[in-house]
Amino acid sequence: MIYANYAATSPALSTAVIKEISEYAGGAHLNAARNFEGLEAGAIALRARQAVAALFGAADPLKVAFTSGSTLSLNMAVNGLLRPGDHVIASSVEHNAIARPLESLRKNGVIDIDWLSCGADGRVEAGTLRKAIRKNTRALFMSHASNVLGTILPVSECFAIAHEYGVFTVLDAAQTAGALPCTMAGLADVIAFTGHKGLGALAGIGGFVISEDAARAMRPWLAGGTGSASHSLDMPEFLPDKFEPGTGNTIGMLSLAASIEELLRTGIDNIRRRELSLTSCFLAGLRPLKNITVYGVREAEHSVALVSLLIHGYDAGEAARCLFERHGIVTRSGLHCAPLAHKTAGTYPGGTVRFSFGRGTTEEEIDAMLEALSEM
């Protein structure tokens, strides 16, 4: 099997991560801050916070809150930051993890939304943001890179403009954490991330990094026991307890800590260079194939390791099935939980076939994928 669906999830944990979680799972795994034996769980949580803070360039690891992943983190930001009458801006290539909670508030008459228009290749000019900002604009939500087109959005420029107007900035780093240098602390007020994609951790662990201003403004969307300030019926105001009710996913945090530490030792720049090389080779091999349409920027340096395409004569689902059944290649077809991006690209409602690469992808596999596409 050739796996080309890293944008959905990494298929395997590294040996170092497996070793750590196996040793932990065989011992006493208790919840943090609830008993003396739970001190180990607290130490694991702190280690994971420190790793995440180092990855995103955050000075204070206590401003890292853990959730089940990007979707919950973004829902917490949407429902915690926004107030009735607010106006928000998001790009026209957003994943449903942002689009659906925003649309839910809009349908209920709570907020108004402007979708910042991207080109068919996913590019957007940062300067167009100024025209969209209103007096009541509360927040700007942007993906670091499109999960459909791979296009890297100019988030640094857009977030700098938003801050000129006192607008909160929320970054969806699901496609870029662990794959692109992403020291966004200071520009993004909230950085949402997930562990099971580029970070190479277990599924079910993720979280967000939050600025001091956003932490004060953001209301807890979930409430429950924290093992702290238990005398009060209100959630604690201090971090990270304010946003972490219930028993945390300690084994997930351990996998995240071990994996990020390994990534940082390898060097995110080195990972980026390797994925650039793989994506460049794939794009170059597609150019002679006349019956294939490639969507997105078609330039590896402006994209994450992801290519969406259509093969003439096949719909997306048929093409993905043929790739798997005839050639053992795992891709992802359809709308990729991002109908806005497909409408932007002109591939709605049928979607595309998405190839995405990661740490296990080899040059030989790239060649095999190109050979299969050529044959089809």
C-alpha positions as a Markdown table, in Angstrom:
| # | Residue | x | y | z |
|---|---|---|---|---|
| 1 | Met | 0.0 | 0.0 | 0.0 |
| 2 | Ile | 1.1 | 3.5 | -0.8 |
| 3 | Tyr | -0.3 | 6.0 | 1.6 |
| 4 | Ala | -1.0 | 9.5 | 0.2 |
| 5 | Asn | -3.5 | 10.9 | 2.8 |
| 6 | Tyr | -1.3 | 12.6 | 5.3 |
| 7 | Ala | -3.6 | 15.7 | 5.2 |
| 8 | Ala | -6.2 | 13.6 | 6.9 |
| 9 | Thr | -4.0 | 11.7 | 9.4 |
| 10 | Ser | -0.5 | 10.4 | 9.8 |
| 11 | Pro | -0.8 | 6.6 | 9.4 |
| 12 | Ala | 1.8 | 5.5 | 12.0 |
| 13 | Leu | 3.5 | 6.7 | 15.1 |
| 14 | Ser | 7.3 | 6.9 | 15.3 |
| 15 | Thr | 9.3 | 4.3 | 17.2 |
| 16 | Ala | 10.2 | 6.8 | 19.9 |
| 17 | Val | 6.6 | 7.8 | 20.5 |
| 18 | Ile | 5.4 | 4.2 | 20.5 |
| 19 | Lys | 8.0 | 3.3 | 23.1 |
| 20 | Glu | 7.0 | 6.1 | 25.5 |
| 21 | Ile | 3.2 | 5.5 | 25.3 |
| 22 | Ser | 3.6 | 1.8 | 25.6 |
| 23 | Glu | 5.7 | 2.2 | 28.8 |
| 24 | Tyr | 3.1 | 4.6 | 30.2 |
| 25 | Ala | 0.1 | 2.5 | 29.3 |
| 26 | Gly | 1.6 | -0.5 | 31.1 |
| 27 | Gly | 1.8 | 1.5 | 34.4 |
| 28 | Ala | -0.5 | 3.6 | 36.5 |
| 29 | His | -2.1 | 6.2 | 34.3 |
| 30 | Leu | -4.1 | 8.6 | 36.6 |
| 31 | Asn | -5.6 | 12.1 | 36.1 |
| 32 | Ala | -3.6 | 15.2 | 36.9 |
| 33 | Ala | -4.2 | 17.3 | 40.0 |
| 34 | Arg | -6.7 | 14.8 | 41.6 |
| 35 | Asn | -4.3 | 12.8 | 43.9 |
| 36 | Phe | -0.7 | 12.4 | 44.8 |
| 37 | Glu | -0.2 | 9.6 | 42.3 |
| 38 | Gly | -1.5 | 11.9 | 39.6 |
| 39 | Leu | 1.6 | 14.1 | 39.8 |
| 40 | Glu | 3.1 | 12.0 | 37.0 |
| 41 | Ala | 0.1 | 13.0 | 34.8 |
| 42 | Gly | 0.6 | 16.6 | 35.7 |
| 43 | Ala | 4.3 | 16.4 | 34.8 |
| 44 | Ile | 3.3 | 14.8 | 31.4 |
| 45 | Ala | 0.8 | 17.7 | 30.8 |
| 46 | Leu | 3.5 | 20.3 | 31.6 |
| 47 | Arg | 6.0 | 18.6 | 29.3 |
| 48 | Ala | 3.5 | 18.6 | 26.5 |
| 49 | Arg | 2.6 | 22.3 | 27.1 |
| 50 | Gln | 6.3 | 23.1 | 26.9 |
| 51 | Ala | 6.7 | 21.2 | 23.7 |
| 52 | Val | 3.7 | 23.0 | 22.1 |
| 53 | Ala | 4.9 | 26.4 | 23.3 |
| 54 | Ala | 8.4 | 25.7 | 21.8 |
| 55 | Leu | 6.8 | 24.7 | 18.5 |
| 56 | Phe | 4.7 | 27.9 | 18.2 |
| 57 | Gly | 7.1 | 30.3 | 19.8 |
| 58 | Ala | 5.0 | 31.0 | 22.9 |
| 59 | Ala | 6.7 | 32.3 | 26.0 |
| 60 | Asp | 4.4 | 30.8 | 28.5 |
| 61 | Pro | 3.5 | 27.1 | 28.4 |
| 62 | Leu | 0.5 | 27.7 | 30.7 |
| 63 | Lys | -1.2 | 29.5 | 27.8 |
| 64 | Val | -1.4 | 26.1 | 26.0 |
| 65 | Ala | -4.8 | 24.4 | 26.6 |
| 66 | Phe | -5.5 | 20.8 | 25.5 |
| 67 | Thr | -8.6 | 19.6 | 23.8 |
| 68 | Ser | -9.5 | 16.6 | 21.5 |
| 69 | Gly | -8.3 | 18.5 | 18.4 |
| 70 | Ser | -8.6 | 21.4 | 16.1 |
| 71 | Thr | -12.4 | 21.1 | 15.7 |
| 72 | Leu | -13.1 | 21.5 | 19.5 |
| 73 | Ser | -10.5 | 24.2 | 19.8 |
| 74 | Leu | -12.0 | 26.3 | 17.0 |
| 75 | Asn | -15.5 | 25.8 | 18.4 |
| 76 | Met | -14.3 | 27.0 | 21.8 |
| 77 | Ala | -12.8 | 30.1 | 20.1 |
| 78 | Val | -15.9 | 30.8 | 18.1 |
| 79 | Asn | -18.4 | 30.4 | 20.9 |
| 80 | Gly | -16.1 | 31.9 | 23.6 |
| 81 | Leu | -14.9 | 35.0 | 21.8 |
| 82 | Leu | -18.0 | 36.1 | 19.8 |
| 83 | Arg | -20.9 | 38.2 | 21.2 |
| 84 | Pro | -24.3 | 39.1 | 19.8 |
| 85 | Gly | -24.0 | 41.8 | 17.1 |
| 86 | Asp | -20.4 | 40.9 | 16.3 |
| 87 | His | -19.0 | 40.9 | 12.8 |
| 88 | Val | -16.4 | 38.3 | 11.8 |
| 89 | Ile | -14.3 | 37.6 | 8.8 |
| 90 | Ala | -13.0 | 34.2 | 7.5 |
| 91 | Ser | -11.4 | 33.2 | 4.3 |
| 92 | Ser | -13.4 | 31.5 | 1.5 |
| 93 | Val | -11.3 | 28.3 | 1.7 |
| 94 | Glu | -12.0 | 27.5 | 5.4 |
| 95 | His | -12.6 | 23.9 | 6.7 |
| 96 | Asn | -16.0 | 23.1 | 8.2 |
| 97 | Ala | -14.4 | 23.2 | 11.6 |
| 98 | Ile | -14.5 | 27.0 | 11.3 |
| 99 | Ala | -17.3 | 27.4 | 8.8 |
| 100 | Arg | -20.0 | 25.4 | 10.5 |
| 101 | Pro | -19.8 | 26.9 | 14.0 |
| 102 | Leu | -19.7 | 30.4 | 12.5 |
| 103 | Glu | -22.6 | 29.6 | 10.2 |
| 104 | Ser | -24.6 | 28.2 | 13.2 |
| 105 | Leu | -24.2 | 31.6 | 15.0 |
| 106 | Arg | -25.1 | 33.5 | 11.9 |
| 107 | Lys | -28.3 | 31.4 | 11.3 |
| 108 | Asn | -29.3 | 32.1 | 14.9 |
| 109 | Gly | -28.9 | 35.8 | 14.4 |
| 110 | Val | -25.9 | 36.2 | 16.7 |
| 111 | Ile | -23.2 | 37.3 | 14.3 |
| 112 | Asp | -22.7 | 38.6 | 10.7 |
| 113 | Ile | -20.0 | 37.0 | 8.5 |
| 114 | Asp | -17.9 | 38.2 | 5.5 |
| 115 | Trp | -16.0 | 35.5 | 3.6 |
| 116 | Leu | -12.8 | 37.0 | 2.4 |
| 117 | Ser | -12.7 | 36.0 | -1.3 |
| 118 | Cys | -9.7 | 33.9 | -2.4 |
| 119 | Gly | -8.8 | 33.2 | -6.0 |
| 120 | Ala | -9.6 | 29.9 | -7.6 |
| 121 | Asp | -6.0 | 28.8 | -6.6 |
| 122 | Gly | -6.6 | 29.7 | -3.0 |
| 123 | Arg | -4.5 | 32.9 | -3.0 |
| 124 | Val | -5.7 | 36.0 | -1.3 |
| 125 | Glu | -4.3 | 39.5 | -1.2 |
| 126 | Ala | -3.8 | 40.6 | 2.4 |
| 127 | Gly | -4.7 | 44.2 | 1.5 |
| 128 | Thr | -8.3 | 43.3 | 0.6 |
| 129 | Leu | -8.9 | 42.6 | 4.3 |
| 130 | Arg | -9.0 | 46.3 | 5.1 |
| 131 | Lys | -12.1 | 46.7 | 3.0 |
| 132 | Ala | -13.9 | 44.0 | 4.9 |
| 133 | Ile | -13.2 | 45.3 | 8.5 |
| 134 | Arg | -16.1 | 47.1 | 10.1 |
| 135 | Lys | -16.4 | 49.0 | 13.4 |
| 136 | Asn | -18.0 | 45.9 | 15.0 |
| 137 | Thr | -15.5 | 43.3 | 13.5 |
| 138 | Arg | -14.6 | 41.1 | 16.4 |
| 139 | Ala | -12.4 | 38.4 | 15.0 |
| 140 | Leu | -10.6 | 37.1 | 11.9 |
| 141 | Phe | -10.5 | 33.3 | 11.4 |
| 142 | Met | -8.0 | 31.9 | 8.9 |
| 143 | Ser | -6.5 | 28.6 | 8.0 |
| 144 | His | -2.7 | 28.6 | 7.7 |
| 145 | Ala | -3.1 | 26.5 | 4.5 |
| 146 | Ser | -6.1 | 25.1 | 2.6 |
| 147 | Asn | -6.7 | 21.4 | 3.2 |
| 148 | Val | -8.1 | 21.2 | -0.4 |
| 149 | Leu | -5.7 | 23.3 | -2.5 |
| 150 | Gly | -2.6 | 23.2 | -0.2 |
| 151 | Thr | -2.2 | 27.0 | -0.7 |
| 152 | Ile | -0.4 | 28.8 | 2.1 |
| 153 | Leu | -2.4 | 31.9 | 3.1 |
| 154 | Pro | -0.7 | 35.2 | 4.0 |
| 155 | Val | -1.7 | 34.9 | 7.6 |
| 156 | Ser | 1.1 | 37.0 | 9.1 |
| 157 | Glu | 0.2 | 40.0 | 6.9 |
| 158 | Cys | -3.5 | 39.5 | 7.4 |
| 159 | Phe | -3.2 | 39.2 | 11.2 |
| 160 | Ala | -1.0 | 42.3 | 11.4 |
| 161 | Ile | -3.7 | 44.3 | 9.6 |
| 162 | Ala | -6.4 | 42.9 | 11.9 |
| 163 | His | -4.5 | 43.9 | 15.0 |
| 164 | Glu | -4.3 | 47.5 | 13.7 |
| 165 | Tyr | -8.1 | 47.5 | 14.2 |
| 166 | Gly | -8.1 | 45.7 | 17.5 |
| 167 | Val | -9.5 | 42.5 | 15.8 |
| 168 | Phe | -8.8 | 39.1 | 17.4 |
| 169 | Thr | -7.0 | 36.7 | 15.2 |
| 170 | Val | -7.6 | 32.9 | 15.2 |
| 171 | Leu | -5.4 | 30.5 | 13.2 |
| 172 | Asp | -6.3 | 27.0 | 12.1 |
| 173 | Ala | -2.9 | 25.3 | 12.0 |
| 174 | Ala | -4.2 | 21.8 | 11.4 |
| 175 | Gln | -2.4 | 21.5 | 8.0 |
| 176 | Thr | 0.8 | 23.2 | 9.0 |
| 177 | Ala | 1.8 | 22.3 | 12.5 |
| 178 | Gly | 4.8 | 20.1 | 12.3 |
| 179 | Ala | 5.2 | 20.8 | 8.5 |
| 180 | Leu | 5.8 | 24.5 | 8.3 |
| 181 | Pro | 7.7 | 26.9 | 10.6 |
| 182 | Cys | 4.8 | 28.4 | 12.5 |
| 183 | Thr | 6.1 | 30.8 | 15.3 |
| 184 | Met | 2.8 | 32.7 | 15.3 |
| 185 | Ala | 2.7 | 33.7 | 18.9 |
| 186 | Gly | 2.4 | 37.5 | 19.0 |
| 187 | Leu | 0.4 | 37.6 | 15.7 |
| 188 | Ala | -2.3 | 35.0 | 16.3 |
| 189 | Asp | -4.4 | 35.4 | 19.4 |
| 190 | Val | -5.5 | 31.8 | 19.2 |
| 191 | Ile | -3.6 | 29.0 | 17.4 |
| 192 | Ala | -5.6 | 25.8 | 17.1 |
| 193 | Phe | -3.8 | 22.6 | 16.3 |
| 194 | Thr | -4.3 | 18.8 | 16.2 |
| 195 | Gly | -1.9 | 16.0 | 17.0 |
| 196 | His | -2.7 | 13.3 | 14.5 |
| 197 | Lys | -1.6 | 15.0 | 11.3 |
| 198 | Gly | 1.8 | 16.6 | 10.8 |
| 199 | Leu | 2.6 | 16.4 | 14.5 |
| 200 | Gly | 2.6 | 12.6 | 14.3 |
| 201 | Ala | 0.8 | 12.0 | 17.7 |
| 202 | Leu | -2.3 | 10.0 | 18.6 |
| 203 | Ala | -5.7 | 10.9 | 17.4 |
| 204 | Gly | -7.9 | 12.6 | 20.0 |
| 205 | Ile | -5.4 | 15.1 | 21.3 |
| 206 | Gly | -4.9 | 18.7 | 20.2 |
| 207 | Gly | -5.5 | 22.1 | 21.6 |
| 208 | Phe | -4.8 | 25.8 | 21.3 |
| 209 | Val | -2.3 | 28.4 | 22.3 |
| 210 | Ile | -3.9 | 31.7 | 23.5 |
| 211 | Ser | -2.7 | 35.2 | 24.0 |
| 212 | Glu | -3.2 | 37.1 | 27.3 |
| 213 | Asp | -5.8 | 39.5 | 25.8 |
| 214 | Ala | -7.8 | 36.6 | 24.1 |
| 215 | Ala | -7.7 | 34.6 | 27.3 |
| 216 | Arg | -9.3 | 37.4 | 29.2 |
| 217 | Ala | -12.0 | 38.0 | 26.5 |
| 218 | Met | -12.8 | 34.3 | 25.8 |
| 219 | Arg | -15.5 | 32.7 | 27.9 |
| 220 | Pro | -15.3 | 29.0 | 28.7 |
| 221 | Trp | -17.6 | 27.2 | 26.3 |
| 222 | Leu | -17.2 | 23.9 | 28.3 |
| 223 | Ala | -17.5 | 23.7 | 32.1 |
| 224 | Gly | -16.8 | 21.1 | 34.7 |
| 225 | Gly | -14.3 | 19.8 | 37.3 |
| 226 | Thr | -10.7 | 21.1 | 37.1 |
| 227 | Gly | -9.3 | 19.8 | 40.4 |
| 228 | Ser | -8.8 | 23.5 | 41.3 |
| 229 | Ala | -11.0 | 26.3 | 42.8 |
| 230 | Ser | -13.6 | 23.6 | 43.5 |
| 231 | His | -15.4 | 25.8 | 46.0 |
| 232 | Ser | -16.8 | 27.9 | 43.2 |
| 233 | Leu | -19.5 | 27.1 | 40.7 |
| 234 | Asp | -17.7 | 29.2 | 38.1 |
| 235 | Met | -14.8 | 28.0 | 36.0 |
| 236 | Pro | -11.4 | 29.3 | 37.2 |
| 237 | Glu | -10.2 | 32.4 | 35.5 |
| 238 | Phe | -6.5 | 31.3 | 35.5 |
| 239 | Leu | -4.9 | 29.3 | 32.7 |
| 240 | Pro | -5.0 | 26.5 | 31.6 |
| 241 | Asp | -7.7 | 25.4 | 34.0 |
| 242 | Lys | -10.2 | 28.0 | 32.5 |
| 243 | Phe | -10.4 | 26.0 | 29.3 |
| 244 | Glu | -9.7 | 22.4 | 30.5 |
| 245 | Pro | -12.6 | 20.9 | 32.4 |
| 246 | Gly | -12.7 | 17.1 | 33.0 |
| 247 | Thr | -10.0 | 14.5 | 32.9 |
| 248 | Gly | -7.4 | 15.2 | 30.3 |
| 249 | Asn | -6.1 | 12.8 | 27.7 |
| 250 | Thr | -2.8 | 12.2 | 29.4 |
| 251 | Ile | -1.6 | 9.4 | 27.0 |
| 252 | Gly | -2.5 | 11.7 | 24.1 |
| 253 | Met | -0.5 | 14.5 | 25.7 |
| 254 | Leu | 2.5 | 12.1 | 26.1 |
| 255 | Ser | 2.3 | 11.1 | 22.5 |
| 256 | Leu | 2.2 | 14.8 | 21.6 |
| 257 | Ala | 5.1 | 15.8 | 23.8 |
| 258 | Ala | 7.3 | 12.9 | 22.5 |
| 259 | Ser | 6.4 | 13.5 | 18.9 |
| 260 | Ile | 7.0 | 17.3 | 19.0 |
| 261 | Glu | 10.3 | 16.9 | 20.8 |
| 262 | Glu | 11.3 | 14.5 | 18.0 |
| 263 | Leu | 10.2 | 17.0 | 15.3 |
| 264 | Leu | 12.1 | 19.8 | 16.9 |
| 265 | Arg | 15.2 | 17.7 | 17.1 |
| 266 | Thr | 14.8 | 16.9 | 13.4 |
| 267 | Gly | 14.1 | 20.5 | 12.6 |
| 268 | Ile | 10.9 | 21.8 | 11.1 |
| 269 | Asp | 12.9 | 23.5 | 8.3 |
| 270 | Asn | 14.4 | 20.2 | 7.4 |
| 271 | Ile | 11.0 | 18.6 | 7.3 |
| 272 | Arg | 9.7 | 21.4 | 5.1 |
| 273 | Arg | 12.6 | 21.0 | 2.7 |
| 274 | Arg | 12.0 | 17.3 | 2.3 |
| 275 | Glu | 8.3 | 17.8 | 1.7 |
| 276 | Leu | 9.0 | 20.6 | -0.8 |
| 277 | Ser | 11.2 | 18.2 | -2.7 |
| 278 | Leu | 8.5 | 15.5 | -2.8 |
| 279 | Thr | 5.8 | 17.9 | -3.8 |
| 280 | Ser | 7.9 | 19.5 | -6.5 |
| 281 | Cys | 8.7 | 16.1 | -8.0 |
| 282 | Phe | 5.0 | 15.2 | -8.0 |
| 283 | Leu | 4.0 | 18.4 | -9.7 |
| 284 | Ala | 6.7 | 18.2 | -12.3 |
| 285 | Gly | 5.6 | 14.6 | -13.1 |
| 286 | Leu | 2.0 | 15.8 | -13.6 |
| 287 | Arg | 2.8 | 18.5 | -16.1 |
| 288 | Pro | 3.2 | 16.2 | -19.2 |
| 289 | Leu | -0.1 | 14.4 | -18.4 |
| 290 | Lys | -2.6 | 16.2 | -20.6 |
| 291 | Asn | -5.8 | 14.7 | -19.2 |
| 292 | Ile | -5.2 | 15.7 | -15.6 |
| 293 | Thr | -6.2 | 19.1 | -14.2 |
| 294 | Val | -4.3 | 20.3 | -11.1 |
| 295 | Tyr | -6.0 | 22.7 | -8.7 |
| 296 | Gly | -4.3 | 25.2 | -6.4 |
| 297 | Val | -1.1 | 27.2 | -6.9 |
| 298 | Arg | 0.8 | 24.4 | -8.6 |
| 299 | Glu | 4.0 | 25.8 | -7.0 |
| 300 | Ala | 5.4 | 23.7 | -4.1 |
| 301 | Glu | 7.0 | 26.7 | -2.4 |
| 302 | His | 3.6 | 28.3 | -1.9 |
| 303 | Ser | 1.9 | 25.1 | -0.8 |
| 304 | Val | 2.0 | 22.4 | 1.8 |
| 305 | Ala | 2.7 | 18.8 | 0.7 |
| 306 | Leu | -0.8 | 18.4 | -0.9 |
| 307 | Val | -2.0 | 18.3 | -4.5 |
| 308 | Ser | -5.7 | 18.2 | -5.6 |
| 309 | Leu | -6.5 | 17.0 | -9.1 |
| 310 | Leu | -9.1 | 15.5 | -11.4 |
| 311 | Ile | -8.5 | 12.9 | -14.2 |
| 312 | His | -10.6 | 13.5 | -17.3 |
| 313 | Gly | -13.1 | 10.7 | -17.8 |
| 314 | Tyr | -13.3 | 9.9 | -14.0 |
| 315 | Asp | -15.3 | 11.5 | -11.3 |
| 316 | Ala | -13.3 | 12.0 | -8.1 |
| 317 | Gly | -14.7 | 8.9 | -6.3 |
| 318 | Glu | -14.1 | 6.7 | -9.3 |
| 319 | Ala | -10.5 | 7.9 | -9.6 |
| 320 | Ala | -9.7 | 7.3 | -5.9 |
| 321 | Arg | -11.3 | 3.8 | -6.1 |
| 322 | Cys | -9.2 | 2.9 | -9.2 |
| 323 | Leu | -6.0 | 4.2 | -7.6 |
| 324 | Phe | -6.6 | 2.0 | -4.6 |
| 325 | Glu | -8.0 | -1.1 | -6.3 |
| 326 | Arg | -5.5 | -1.2 | -9.2 |
| 327 | His | -2.5 | 0.4 | -7.6 |
| 328 | Gly | -2.8 | 0.2 | -3.8 |
| 329 | Ile | -2.7 | 4.0 | -3.5 |
| 330 | Val | -4.7 | 5.6 | -0.7 |
| 331 | Thr | -5.9 | 9.1 | -1.4 |
| 332 | Arg | -8.9 | 11.1 | -0.3 |
| 333 | Ser | -11.7 | 12.1 | -2.7 |
| 334 | Gly | -14.8 | 14.3 | -2.5 |
| 335 | Leu | -15.2 | 17.7 | -0.7 |
| 336 | His | -12.7 | 17.1 | 2.1 |
| 337 | Cys | -15.1 | 18.7 | 4.7 |
| 338 | Ala | -14.4 | 22.0 | 3.0 |
| 339 | Pro | -17.2 | 22.9 | 0.5 |
| 340 | Leu | -16.3 | 26.6 | 0.6 |
| 341 | Ala | -12.8 | 25.8 | -0.7 |
| 342 | His | -14.3 | 23.6 | -3.5 |
| 343 | Lys | -16.7 | 26.4 | -4.5 |
| 344 | Thr | -13.8 | 28.8 | -4.6 |
| 345 | Ala | -11.8 | 26.4 | -6.8 |
| 346 | Gly | -14.7 | 25.6 | -9.1 |
| 347 | Thr | -14.7 | 21.9 | -8.1 |
| 348 | Tyr | -18.1 | 21.8 | -6.2 |
| 349 | Pro | -20.0 | 19.6 | -5.8 |
| 350 | Gly | -18.0 | 16.7 | -7.2 |
| 351 | Gly | -14.7 | 17.6 | -5.4 |
| 352 | Thr | -11.3 | 16.3 | -6.3 |
| 353 | Val | -8.8 | 13.6 | -5.6 |
| 354 | Arg | -6.3 | 14.7 | -3.0 |
| 355 | Phe | -2.7 | 13.4 | -2.7 |
| 356 | Ser | -0.9 | 14.4 | 0.4 |
| 357 | Phe | 2.6 | 13.5 | 1.6 |
| 358 | Gly | 4.4 | 13.2 | 4.9 |
| 359 | Arg | 7.3 | 11.7 | 6.8 |
| 360 | Gly | 6.8 | 8.2 | 5.4 |
| 361 | Thr | 6.5 | 9.2 | 1.8 |
| 362 | Thr | 9.5 | 8.2 | -0.4 |
| 363 | Glu | 10.6 | 9.3 | -3.9 |
| 364 | Glu | 9.9 | 5.8 | -5.1 |
| 365 | Glu | 6.3 | 6.1 | -4.0 |
| 366 | Ile | 6.0 | 9.5 | -5.8 |
| 367 | Asp | 7.2 | 7.7 | -9.0 |
| 368 | Ala | 4.7 | 4.9 | -8.5 |
| 369 | Met | 1.8 | 7.4 | -8.0 |
| 370 | Leu | 2.8 | 9.3 | -11.2 |
| 371 | Glu | 3.0 | 6.0 | -13.1 |
| 372 | Ala | -0.5 | 5.0 | -12.0 |
| 373 | Leu | -1.9 | 8.4 | -13.0 |
| 374 | Ser | -0.2 | 8.1 | -16.4 |
| 375 | Glu | -1.7 | 4.7 | -16.9 |
| 376 | Met | -5.2 | 5.9 | -16.0 |
